[in-house]
Amino acid sequence: MSTKEKIREKVSVKEVTSKNNEIIVYNDDVNTFDHVIDTLMRVCEHTPEQAEQCSLIVHYNGKCTVKTGPLNKLKPQCSSLLEAGLSAEII
């Protein structure tokens, strides 16, 4: 086969259609940055940098998606965020 010949390859792509839910944390006037960061690291297993970025997004945009996944995994995490005093919901 010469270098000028084109090789065509068929690629089959299967689309996975699973519904991922999101935990959204909302801004409030009660919690400190440190509390939000510590809580996100503890509950959502964020790195310190990730938790800090999320806290800044929450502060400046009013909300931030902090975790995505199946509902059964997000429910206990969202409950823990609420118990820690954060404003959060699953959508």
N, C-alpha and C positions, 0 to 999 in steps of 0.2 A: 504494500500500500504506500503510495507516495505521500509526501507531506502536504501536498495540495488538496488531497482528498479530505472531505469533511466526514467526521464520524458522528453519527447521530445516535443518541442514547435515549431510550424511553425511561422516564422516571415516574414511578407511581407514588403519589403522595396521598396518604390516608389522613383525613381530617378527624381529629379527636374532638368530639363535641361533649365536653363535660362542663358543667356549670360550676365556675369558681365564684364563691361569694367573697365579699370584702368586709374587713373591719375598718370602719371610718372613725377617727378620733376628731372631735370638734374642739375648737378654742373655747376657753372660759377665762374668767377673771379670778379664779381661785387657785389653781395649781401653778407651782413654780416650774421653770424649765428643768431644774434638777430632778424634781419629782416625776415629771413626764418622761424624761430620759431614763431614769432608773427603772421606772415601771415598764417602759417599752423593752428595755434590755432583759428584765426579769420575766415578763409575761410573754412577749413576742419573740424572744431570743434574738433581738437586734444587736448588732455590734454598737459600740459607743458612737461611732461616726454616723451610722444609720439612724440611731435613735435621736441624735442631735439634729440631723437633717429633717427628720419627721417633725420634731418639735418646732423647728423654725417654719416649716411649711404650714403647720397647724396655726402658729401664731400669725403669720402674714396672710395666709389664704383662708383662714377660718376652719379648715378641715384638711385631713390627709388620710389616704388609704395606708394603713400600717401593716396589714396582713391580708393575704388572699389564700383561698383554699376551700376544701369541702366544709360544708356547714357543721358537720359533727366535730371537726377539729377546731373550728373557730368559736363555737358556743362557749366552751370553758374559758378560752382566752378572753373573749369579750366580757364574760362575767367577772373575771379577775380584774380587768381594766376598770369596770364599773365599781367594783368593791374598793379599788384604790382611789376612787373619787374622780376618775376621768369621765368625760362625756363621750360615749362611744355607742355605735350600733353596727349591726350586720346588715348589709344590703346584698 
